[in-house]
Amino acid sequence: MSMSEPLVKHAYETEKKAASSYTDGLGLIRGQGLRYTKVEEIVGRIAVDTVIHKHLMEAILDAQKELEKLAGEGPLSEVRDVELSPEQKALVKRFAEMHLDIEKDMIETYQKMAEKMTHPLFRGLAEAIVENEREHHRLLAKLIAEYTE
């Protein structure tokens, strides 16, 4: 369990309750003849954001579960610099080249998403992922350069 997991669970549960309450409240507001008013606009905006927050927290919880499986024995405590055989270098290079294309595609995809997203949270998230994918691209290019003979 990550150190942040209890906080993320708490945030998820709170956002889940709030989303339900805002949805119900929006129905009541509309039922009181306040449709197309400033009140509906404000409560509706908060309701939309709250639903997004709930789903983001759920996605973080799901990702943390998957990352626990991926981590295996946990983070590397010491990274060793070893000499690779020519076969290992070729394998690393092929692996990195294959993933370089994937990262390039993801950079382009998330850039397009960021341009098309209308909600600022989604747009900001897509823009942040673009930067993360660019870092992946740089790291893979570095591997290729390092292991090219």
N, C-alpha and C positions, 0 to 999 in steps of 0.2 A: 504494500500500500504506500502510495506516495504521501509525502508530508502534507500536500495540499488537498488530498482527497476528501478529508472531513469538511473542509471549507467549501469545496466544489459541491459536495452532497448537500450541505446546508443551503448553498446558493440555489441549487436545482430545486430543492423542496420548497424554498421560499418563493422562487419565481413561479413554480407550478401552482401554488396556492394563489399567488397574486394574479397570474394569468386567468385563472378561473374566476376570481373575484372581479377583475376588470371586464371580462367577457359578460358576466352576469350584470354588472353595473351598467355596461353599455346598453344592454337590452332594456334595463329599467329606464335609463335616460331617454332612449328612443321611445319607450312606451309612455313616457310623460310628455310627449310632444316636443322633445328637444332635438329631434333629428335635424341635421344641417345647421346646427348652431355651433358657436365657439366651444361650448361645453362638450358636445359630442366630438368635435375635432380634437380637443386636448386629451380627453379620456381615451379616444380611439387611438391616438398616436402613442400614448403610454401603453395601451393594451398591445399594440403591434410590437413595440420594443420589448415588452415583457415576455411575449410569446417567443420572440427571437432569443432573448436571454435564456429562457428555459431550455430551448433546444440546443443552444451553444453549450450550456452546462452539461446537458445529457451527452452531447458529443464528446466533451472533454472526459467525462466519466468512462464512456465506452473506449476512448483512445487510451486512457490510463490503464484499463484492464488489458488491452492488447499489448501495450508497452511493457507491462509486467511480464508477459509471456516472452516477449522479444528480448528483454534484458537478461533472462536466464539467471546467471550467477550475480548479476548486478553490474554496475558501471566498472569500467576498467580502472584499476587503481594505478597501474603502471603500463605505459605504452613502450614496447620494445622496438628498437630499430634493428631489423634483421636484414641480412643480405638475401635477396630473392634469387632463385634459380631462373634461368632463361624461360622455362616453362611457366613458372609462377608469374613472372613479369608479363608474359604474353597473355595469361589468363586475366590478370588484373587489368591490363590494357583493353582487352576485348570487352570485359565486363563494364569498364568505365565508358568506353565508346558507345556501347549499346544504351547505357543509361543516360549518356549525354544527349542523345536524340530525344529520349523520353522527357528529360528536364527542359529541353528547348521547347518541345510541344507544350509542356505545362506552363512555362513562362508566357508563351503566346496566348494560351487559353485563359489563364488568370488575368492577363492584361485586358483581353476582350471582355471578360466578365466584369472587371472593374469599370470599364467604360460604359457598360450597359446597365449596371446595378443602379437602381434609383434610391434604395435605402442606404443612408450613410454608414451604418454598421456593416452591411454586406460589402459595400464598396471598399471600406477601410480594411476589412478582412481580406478581400481579394488582393488589394494592393500590398498588404503585409505578406501574403503568400507569394506574390510575385518576387519580392525581395528574398524570401526564403529559398525559392526555386533558383534564383540567380546565384545564391551562395552555393547551392548544390552543384550547379553548373560549373562554378569556379573551382570547387573542390575536385570534381571529376576531371576537369581539364588539367588540374595540377597533378593528379595521379597519372594521367596519360603522359604528360610531359616527363614526369619522374621515371616512369617505367618504359619509355620508348628508347630502344637501343639504337 
